[in-house]
Each structure stands twice: as C-alpha cells, then as structure tokens.
Amino acid sequence: MASRDPPGQAIVASALVAGKSVPPGSITVGDGWHREMPASVEAIAIEIPRAAAFERIEAYYDDYVDDCRRFPPEDDASSAGAGLERQLMDAGLPTLERLMADQPALYEALIVCLAYDFLNELFRASGPLKSGYAICRVDAAELRERALVLRGLAYRF
C-alpha cells in the first residue's frame, strides 16, 4: 500500500526515543522485526493524529477481516494472531470505527498486530536512511482523544 503523504512521516505528530524528541524523518522500521534484538535498544513512542492513523489502518483492517473470514482460526490454533482473530470473530468482525468506539482495548491489540505493515507505510515511503533509529518492536498502542501512540523499542544505526 503506497503512502498518501510523501514522505510518509509527514503525518507523525511526534517521536520520542529514550524520552527525547527526535525528528520523525530519522525513523525507519528495522528488518529484524521481533527477531533477535540488537545489544542496545531504546524505548520509542510515536504519536500519530487519530484521524490520520484511522484512515491508514482501515485498509489493513479490511484485509485482516477478509483473511479472518476466509481462514477462520481453529479452536486449537497456536499462531500469535489466533487469539486476536478469535476475539474479533466473537465480536462479529465489527467495522474499525465500531471496534474503536466499543472495544478500545481490542482495537489497541489489533494496532499492535498490524504495526509492522502500518509503520512500514509511514517510515519507508521516503527511502532508506543513512542514520537514525530503526523500530524493531511495538509492544503497546494507546488510543487517546486526538492521537494514537505506539510504544516499543528502536535501535540507533
């Protein structure tokens, strides 16, 4: 999915690494997502305006729901996303807007699940960086009144 904002970082409201503000243009997504962590990682928080995040995540969610319908999780499924898929199916596969309004905790879990694809769209749109921070994991999403905040780990390169 191509970004609508060249570069994709244009929609990021703020980025903090180890509690210090960094320019969103200095961030990318690491190739080793959820794999072996580099020796030195820092906490990262990315704040994205709620409407912009929703607009971009909606297409990923629609694809996710299509996959849930076509390949429903088995009761004994052991994949990392099986529990989330089961919860969404038990909720009736609501629209993303309904999920955000009625079940914010499930919405936040979904965002963590979709974070790799979503962040790739945002941060790889303008090409590779020579130096900066590479996000290697997203552990939490927090839905605020006006923003979505993603928290995880990043390493300096």
N, C-alpha and C positions, 0 to 999 in steps of 0.2 A: 504494500500500500504506500503510495507516494504521499509525502507531506504536502499540505496545502500552504504552508508558510516557508518560503525559502529565506534563510535556513530554518530548520525545524525548531531550533532553540528559541526562536522569537516568541513563542508562547509561554516559555518558562518564566514565572514571576521572580523566583529567587532560587539560589542553590547555596547550600552551606556544606562545607567539608570540615570536619573536626570543629564545628561551631563557628567557622569563619566564612564570610561571604566570598564566593568565587564567581567569576563570570560564567553564565550558562554555556557560552561558546567554548569553554575549556573542558567540557564534559563529553564523554562518549560512553558507549556500552562495551564492556570487556568481552573478549571472545570466550573466556573461560567461565561463563555464567554458571554459577552453582557448582563449579568443579573445584579443583584444588585452589585454595586461596593463596595469594602471594603472602610473603612473610609480613609485610607491613600494609595494613589496611586502615582506613579511617571511616568514621561514621559519616554518612551523607544524607542530606534531606533536600528534596526537590519539591518546590511549591509551584503548582500549575493552576491557573484560574479554573474554577469549577466548570464553567460552561465550555471552555476550550477542551478540557480533559474529557468531558462527557461526549462531546461531538466526535472526538477521535476514537474513544474507546467503544463507542456504539457499534462501529463496523466489526471490530474484533469480537464483540459480544454476539452479534448476529451470527457470525461464523461459528462461534463456540456453541451456540444454541443449536444450529444446524447439525453440528457434529454430535451433540447430545441426543438429538432425535434419531439420527441415522445409526449411531453406535452407542446405544444406551449402556451405562456402566452395569456390569454384572454385580450381583449382591456380594460376591467374594472378591471383587476387583481390588487389586493391590497397587494400582498406579497412583502416583501422587495426587492427580486431579480427580480420582474416582469419588472421594468423599464430597468434594465441591460439586461435582456433576450430580451426585445423588441429591444433595441439598437443593440444588436448583430445580431438578426434576420434581422433587417433593413439593416445591413451592409453585409448581405449574409452569416453569420456564417463563417467568414474567418478563415484561419489557424491561430494558435497562432503567428507564425512568421510574417504573413501579418498584423495581428492586432497590434503587437508591432511596426512594421515599419510604418504603415499607420495611426494608430489611438492610439498614446501612452496614451492619457487621458482615453480612453475606456479600454485599457489594464490595466492601473493603477486601475481603478474602479473594473475590474474583479479580480485583485490580492487581493484587499481588501475583496471582496466577498469570495474568496477561501482561505483566510488567515488562518482560523481556521484549516482546514484539512492539508494545506501545513505546517504550523508551528507544528502541532502535529507530522507530519512525522519527522521533523527535531529535535524537542526537547524531544520527548518522546521515541525515539529509544533506549536510554541507560538506561531506567528505571526511577523510581521515585527519586526525590531529597529530602534530609533531610532539606536543607535550600537553599535559593536563591531568585529568582524572578519569579513570575508567570505572564505571559502575560494575561491580561483579556480583551483586546480590541485592534484592529488595525483600525485606522481611516484613514490612508493615505499610499499610495505607491508612491515612486518616482523612475522613471526609469532614471538611469544615464548612462553615456557612458560605464562603466565597472561594474556597480553594480545595484542591486535593493535594495532600502532602504524602510523598513516598519517602520511606526511610529504609536505609540499607547500608551497604559497605562499598567503598571505592578504593582504588589504589592509584598512586601517583606514577606517571610514566614520563 
